[in-house]
Amino acid sequence: MIKFDKLFQTLKENGISQYSLYTHYGVSRSQIQRLKTNQSVTTHTLDMILNILGEGFSLNDIAEFSPDTGQEKD
């Protein structure tokens, strides 16, 4: 599972609100909601957010991977 909890902390630390994401930067409210609930989002959305944050940020600053438990491997 990919979790986006780090995203909202990183945004806060850099003075970027959810309001400004959709008002000034064009990130849709539905995509923000999907990020808040750790649902799937497009790489385009992740690219937009990293460009908003600027140089020096990577996926590791906004997302965290943890393996799903209880699933069988093929």
N, CA, C and O atoms as CSV, one atom per row, in Angstrom:
chain,resi,resn,atom,element,x,y,z
A,1,MET,N,N,0.847,-1.176,0.000
A,1,MET,CA,C,0.000,0.000,0.000
A,1,MET,C,C,0.894,1.241,0.000
A,1,MET,O,O,1.921,1.294,0.677
A,2,ILE,N,N,0.486,2.200,-0.753
A,2,ILE,CA,C,1.191,3.481,-0.772
A,2,ILE,C,C,0.378,4.474,0.036
A,2,ILE,O,O,-0.809,4.679,-0.218
A,3,LYS,N,N,1.032,5.090,1.014
A,3,LYS,CA,C,0.371,6.054,1.892
A,3,LYS,C,C,0.909,7.452,1.613
A,3,LYS,O,O,2.102,7.635,1.368
A,4,PHE,N,N,0.018,8.428,1.652
A,4,PHE,CA,C,0.387,9.807,1.355
A,4,PHE,C,C,0.363,10.706,2.589
A,4,PHE,O,O,0.259,11.926,2.469
A,5,ASP,N,N,0.458,10.104,3.774
A,5,ASP,CA,C,0.446,10.885,5.007
A,5,ASP,C,C,1.591,11.908,5.034
A,5,ASP,O,O,1.420,13.027,5.517
A,6,LYS,N,N,2.752,11.513,4.514
A,6,LYS,CA,C,3.909,12.410,4.492
A,6,LYS,C,C,3.651,13.645,3.634
A,6,LYS,O,O,4.215,14.709,3.888
A,7,LEU,N,N,2.806,13.506,2.630
A,7,LEU,CA,C,2.520,14.623,1.727
A,7,LEU,C,C,1.976,15.821,2.490
A,7,LEU,O,O,2.444,16.945,2.310
A,8,PHE,N,N,0.997,15.581,3.331
A,8,PHE,CA,C,0.328,16.695,3.999
A,8,PHE,C,C,1.233,17.350,5.041
A,8,PHE,O,O,1.118,18.550,5.290
A,9,GLN,N,N,2.126,16.578,5.650
A,9,GLN,CA,C,3.106,17.161,6.562
A,9,GLN,C,C,4.118,18.001,5.775
A,9,GLN,O,O,4.484,19.095,6.203
A,10,THR,N,N,4.564,17.494,4.637
A,10,THR,CA,C,5.524,18.226,3.791
A,10,THR,C,C,4.907,19.520,3.278
A,10,THR,O,O,5.564,20.561,3.274
A,11,LEU,N,N,3.646,19.465,2.845
A,11,LEU,CA,C,2.967,20.675,2.382
A,11,LEU,C,C,2.896,21.710,3.505
A,11,LEU,O,O,3.186,22.887,3.291
A,12,LYS,N,N,2.511,21.268,4.693
A,12,LYS,CA,C,2.382,22.173,5.832
A,12,LYS,C,C,3.722,22.820,6.168
A,12,LYS,O,O,3.793,24.027,6.400
A,13,GLU,N,N,4.767,22.028,6.193
A,13,GLU,CA,C,6.104,22.537,6.504
A,13,GLU,C,C,6.571,23.569,5.483
A,13,GLU,O,O,7.409,24.416,5.791
A,14,ASN,N,N,6.033,23.499,4.277
A,14,ASN,CA,C,6.449,24.414,3.212
A,14,ASN,C,C,5.408,25.493,2.923
A,14,ASN,O,O,5.490,26.191,1.913
A,15,GLY,N,N,4.431,25.623,3.816
A,15,GLY,CA,C,3.451,26.704,3.714
A,15,GLY,C,C,2.481,26.582,2.556
A,15,GLY,O,O,2.004,27.592,2.040
A,16,ILE,N,N,2.181,25.363,2.141
A,16,ILE,CA,C,1.262,25.144,1.034
A,16,ILE,C,C,0.000,24.475,1.587
A,16,ILE,O,O,0.063,23.373,2.132
A,17,SER,N,N,-1.130,25.140,1.445
A,17,SER,CA,C,-2.388,24.591,1.959
A,17,SER,C,C,-3.109,23.775,0.886
A,17,SER,O,O,-2.820,23.886,-0.305
A,18,GLN,N,N,-4.051,22.957,1.342
A,18,GLN,CA,C,-4.877,22.221,0.396
A,18,GLN,C,C,-5.675,23.191,-0.460
A,18,GLN,O,O,-5.887,22.952,-1.648
A,19,TYR,N,N,-6.116,24.283,0.144
A,19,TYR,CA,C,-6.859,25.315,-0.579
A,19,TYR,C,C,-6.027,25.861,-1.741
A,19,TYR,O,O,-6.539,26.018,-2.849
A,20,SER,N,N,-4.768,26.145,-1.496
A,20,SER,CA,C,-3.930,26.690,-2.565
A,20,SER,C,C,-3.643,25.652,-3.638
A,20,SER,O,O,-3.435,26.008,-4.798
A,21,LEU,N,N,-3.629,24.369,-3.272
A,21,LEU,CA,C,-3.411,23.329,-4.277
A,21,LEU,C,C,-4.474,23.383,-5.364
A,21,LEU,O,O,-4.154,23.306,-6.550
A,22,TYR,N,N,-5.742,23.514,-4.965
A,22,TYR,CA,C,-6.775,23.522,-6.000
A,22,TYR,C,C,-7.096,24.912,-6.515
A,22,TYR,O,O,-7.581,25.052,-7.638
A,23,THR,N,N,-6.837,25.943,-5.721
A,23,THR,CA,C,-7.147,27.298,-6.174
A,23,THR,C,C,-6.051,27.878,-7.066
A,23,THR,O,O,-6.337,28.448,-8.119
A,24,HIS,N,N,-4.816,27.733,-6.647
A,24,HIS,CA,C,-3.698,28.368,-7.361
A,24,HIS,C,C,-2.918,27.426,-8.286
A,24,HIS,O,O,-2.313,27.859,-9.267
A,25,TYR,N,N,-2.944,26.135,-7.955
A,25,TYR,CA,C,-2.093,25.209,-8.705
A,25,TYR,C,C,-2.850,24.237,-9.594
A,25,TYR,O,O,-2.227,23.506,-10.364
A,26,GLY,N,N,-4.170,24.206,-9.510
A,26,GLY,CA,C,-4.960,23.383,-10.409
A,26,GLY,C,C,-5.070,21.914,-10.071
A,26,GLY,O,O,-5.479,21.120,-10.918
A,27,VAL,N,N,-4.716,21.528,-8.849
A,27,VAL,CA,C,-4.912,20.140,-8.438
A,27,VAL,C,C,-6.388,19.998,-8.077
A,27,VAL,O,O,-6.907,20.786,-7.286
A,28,SER,N,N,-7.066,19.012,-8.639
A,28,SER,CA,C,-8.503,18.889,-8.405
A,28,SER,C,C,-8.783,18.471,-6.960
A,28,SER,O,O,-7.980,17.790,-6.323
A,29,ARG,N,N,-9.927,18.893,-6.472
A,29,ARG,CA,C,-10.339,18.537,-5.112
A,29,ARG,C,C,-10.481,17.028,-4.965
A,29,ARG,O,O,-10.184,16.464,-3.912
A,30,SER,N,N,-10.940,16.382,-6.033
A,30,SER,CA,C,-11.106,14.926,-5.961
A,30,SER,C,C,-9.752,14.226,-5.812
A,30,SER,O,O,-9.650,13.224,-5.106
A,31,GLN,N,N,-8.722,14.744,-6.467
A,31,GLN,CA,C,-7.394,14.143,-6.335
A,31,GLN,C,C,-6.846,14.361,-4.925
A,31,GLN,O,O,-6.200,13.477,-4.362
A,32,ILE,N,N,-7.104,15.534,-4.359
A,32,ILE,CA,C,-6.663,15.806,-2.986
A,32,ILE,C,C,-7.360,14.842,-2.030
A,32,ILE,O,O,-6.732,14.303,-1.119
A,33,GLN,N,N,-8.651,14.628,-2.236
A,33,GLN,CA,C,-9.401,13.698,-1.386
A,33,GLN,C,C,-8.859,12.279,-1.528
A,33,GLN,O,O,-8.756,11.551,-0.540
A,34,ARG,N,N,-8.513,11.885,-2.750
A,34,ARG,CA,C,-7.956,10.550,-2.973
A,34,ARG,C,C,-6.618,10.406,-2.249
A,34,ARG,O,O,-6.325,9.349,-1.689
A,35,LEU,N,N,-5.812,11.458,-2.259
A,35,LEU,CA,C,-4.536,11.428,-1.546
A,35,LEU,C,C,-4.760,11.328,-0.036
A,35,LEU,O,O,-4.046,10.600,0.654
A,36,LYS,N,N,-5.746,12.056,0.467
A,36,LYS,CA,C,-6.035,12.045,1.902
A,36,LYS,C,C,-6.484,10.674,2.383
A,36,LYS,O,O,-6.242,10.311,3.534
A,37,THR,N,N,-7.133,9.914,1.518
A,37,THR,CA,C,-7.643,8.596,1.896
A,37,THR,C,C,-6.786,7.454,1.340
A,37,THR,O,O,-7.216,6.301,1.320
A,38,ASN,N,N,-5.583,7.783,0.894
A,38,ASN,CA,C,-4.604,6.808,0.396
A,38,ASN,C,C,-5.152,5.936,-0.729
A,38,ASN,O,O,-4.853,4.744,-0.800
A,39,GLN,N,N,-5.952,6.533,-1.603
A,39,GLN,CA,C,-6.444,5.823,-2.781
A,39,GLN,C,C,-5.472,6.068,-3.936
A,39,GLN,O,O,-4.555,6.882,-3.827
A,40,SER,N,N,-5.682,5.365,-5.024
A,40,SER,CA,C,-4.773,5.507,-6.155
A,40,SER,C,C,-4.943,6.868,-6.833
A,40,SER,O,O,-6.053,7.388,-6.957
A,41,VAL,N,N,-3.833,7.418,-7.259
A,41,VAL,CA,C,-3.814,8.667,-8.010
A,41,VAL,C,C,-2.880,8.477,-9.206
A,41,VAL,O,O,-2.083,7.540,-9.246
A,42,THR,N,N,-2.991,9.365,-10.157
A,42,THR,CA,C,-2.155,9.249,-11.350
A,42,THR,C,C,-0.749,9.784,-11.083
A,42,THR,O,O,-0.526,10.578,-10.169
A,43,THR,N,N,0.179,9.330,-11.899
A,43,THR,CA,C,1.535,9.864,-11.800
A,43,THR,C,C,1.548,11.345,-12.181
A,43,THR,O,O,2.413,12.098,-11.734
A,44,HIS,N,N,0.600,11.751,-12.995
A,44,HIS,CA,C,0.481,13.166,-13.361
A,44,HIS,C,C,0.232,14.018,-12.106
A,44,HIS,O,O,0.831,15.081,-11.945
A,45,THR,N,N,-0.650,13.548,-11.225
A,45,THR,CA,C,-0.937,14.275,-9.987
A,45,THR,C,C,0.310,14.350,-9.112
A,45,THR,O,O,0.620,15.410,-8.568
A,46,LEU,N,N,1.018,13.249,-8.973
A,46,LEU,CA,C,2.236,13.234,-8.170
A,46,LEU,C,C,3.287,14.159,-8.769
A,46,LEU,O,O,3.994,14.858,-8.042
A,47,ASP,N,N,3.389,14.163,-10.092
A,47,ASP,CA,C,4.320,15.060,-10.784
A,47,ASP,C,C,3.961,16.522,-10.529
A,47,ASP,O,O,4.843,17.344,-10.278
A,48,MET,N,N,2.671,16.848,-10.592
A,48,MET,CA,C,2.223,18.217,-10.323
A,48,MET,C,C,2.632,18.658,-8.916
A,48,MET,O,O,3.149,19.758,-8.727
A,49,ILE,N,N,2.395,17.792,-7.940
A,49,ILE,CA,C,2.701,18.144,-6.550
A,49,ILE,C,C,4.198,18.320,-6.346
A,49,ILE,O,O,4.621,19.251,-5.660
A,50,LEU,N,N,4.995,17.453,-6.922
A,50,LEU,CA,C,6.448,17.602,-6.787
A,50,LEU,C,C,6.936,18.870,-7.469
A,50,LEU,O,O,7.862,19.514,-6.975
A,51,ASN,N,N,6.337,19.240,-8.588
A,51,ASN,CA,C,6.700,20.497,-9.239
A,51,ASN,C,C,6.280,21.702,-8.400
A,51,ASN,O,O,6.976,22.717,-8.385
A,52,ILE,N,N,5.158,21.598,-7.706
A,52,ILE,CA,C,4.717,22.674,-6.815
A,52,ILE,C,C,5.716,22.826,-5.668
A,52,ILE,O,O,6.088,23.943,-5.311
A,53,LEU,N,N,6.150,21.699,-5.092
A,53,LEU,CA,C,7.104,21.746,-3.990
A,53,LEU,C,C,8.459,22.280,-4.451
A,53,LEU,O,O,9.129,23.010,-3.721
A,54,GLY,N,N,8.849,21.913,-5.653
A,54,GLY,CA,C,10.080,22.446,-6.225
A,54,GLY,C,C,11.261,21.497,-6.159
A,54,GLY,O,O,11.148,20.351,-5.725
A,55,GLU,N,N,12.374,22.003,-6.596
A,55,GLU,CA,C,13.602,21.229,-6.677
A,55,GLU,C,C,14.018,20.732,-5.297
A,55,GLU,O,O,13.868,21.431,-4.294
A,56,GLY,N,N,14.537,19.524,-5.271
A,56,GLY,CA,C,15.016,18.962,-4.024
A,56,GLY,C,C,14.030,18.015,-3.353
A,56,GLY,O,O,14.370,17.366,-2.363
A,57,PHE,N,N,12.815,17.929,-3.878
A,57,PHE,CA,C,11.820,17.021,-3.310
A,57,PHE,C,C,11.684,15.796,-4.203
A,57,PHE,O,O,11.861,15.872,-5.419
A,58,SER,N,N,11.365,14.664,-3.578
A,58,SER,CA,C,11.184,13.423,-4.329
A,58,SER,C,C,9.945,12.703,-3.816
A,58,SER,O,O,9.300,13.154,-2.869
A,59,LEU,N,N,9.621,11.584,-4.447
A,59,LEU,CA,C,8.472,10.794,-4.018
A,59,LEU,C,C,8.586,10.376,-2.552
A,59,LEU,O,O,7.576,10.243,-1.862
A,60,ASN,N,N,9.808,10.172,-2.081
A,60,ASN,CA,C,10.007,9.789,-0.684
A,60,ASN,C,C,9.543,10.868,0.283
A,60,ASN,O,O,9.275,10.571,1.447
A,61,ASP,N,N,9.442,12.108,-0.169
A,61,ASP,CA,C,8.991,13.204,0.679
A,61,ASP,C,C,7.472,13.280,0.780
A,61,ASP,O,O,6.938,13.940,1.672
A,62,ILE,N,N,6.778,12.608,-0.131
A,62,ILE,CA,C,5.315,12.723,-0.142
A,62,ILE,C,C,4.587,11.390,-0.022
A,62,ILE,O,O,3.376,11.371,0.195
A,63,ALA,N,N,5.299,10.282,-0.159
A,63,ALA,CA,C,4.643,8.977,-0.130
A,63,ALA,C,C,5.514,7.966,0.590
A,63,ALA,O,O,6.733,8.111,0.686
A,64,GLU,N,N,4.848,6.935,1.094
A,64,GLU,CA,C,5.541,5.855,1.791
A,64,GLU,C,C,4.920,4.534,1.372
A,64,GLU,O,O,3.697,4.396,1.332
A,65,PHE,N,N,5.760,3.576,1.065
A,65,PHE,CA,C,5.289,2.248,0.676
A,65,PHE,C,C,5.384,1.302,1.859
A,65,PHE,O,O,6.400,1.254,2.553
A,66,SER,N,N,4.313,0.550,2.082
A,66,SER,CA,C,4.349,-0.547,3.049
A,66,SER,C,C,3.666,-1.738,2.402
A,66,SER,O,O,2.577,-1.602,1.844
A,67,PRO,N,N,4.289,-2.895,2.468
A,67,PRO,CA,C,3.725,-4.077,1.816
A,67,PRO,C,C,2.351,-4.415,2.387
A,67,PRO,O,O,2.102,-4.262,3.583
A,68,ASP,N,N,1.468,-4.876,1.510
A,68,ASP,CA,C,0.158,-5.349,1.942
A,68,ASP,C,C,0.350,-6.630,2.738
A,68,ASP,O,O,1.175,-7.471,2.380
A,69,THR,N,N,-0.394,-6.777,3.795
A,69,THR,CA,C,-0.291,-7.997,4.589
A,69,THR,C,C,-1.413,-8.952,4.221
A,69,THR,O,O,-2.515,-8.533,3.866
A,70,GLY,N,N,-1.118,-10.223,4.310
A,70,GLY,CA,C,-2.147,-11.226,4.070
A,70,GLY,C,C,-2.379,-11.582,2.626
A,70,GLY,O,O,-3.282,-12.365,2.331
A,71,GLN,N,N,-1.601,-11.038,1.710
A,71,GLN,CA,C,-1.791,-11.390,0.304
A,71,GLN,C,C,-0.764,-12.445,-0.094
A,71,GLN,O,O,0.408,-12.377,0.275
A,72,GLU,N,N,-1.237,-13.405,-0.847
A,72,GLU,CA,C,-0.338,-14.462,-1.326
A,72,GLU,C,C,0.470,-13.966,-2.511
A,72,GLU,O,O,-0.022,-13.207,-3.346
A,73,LYS,N,N,1.720,-14.406,-2.571
A,73,LYS,CA,C,2.567,-14.087,-3.710
A,73,LYS,C,C,2.510,-15.228,-4.700
A,73,LYS,O,O,2.443,-16.398,-4.322
A,74,ASP,N,N,2.536,-14.867,-5.989
A,74,ASP,CA,C,2.512,-15.900,-7.040
A,74,ASP,C,C,3.901,-16.415,-7.299
A,74,ASP,O,O,4.088,-17.287,-8.148
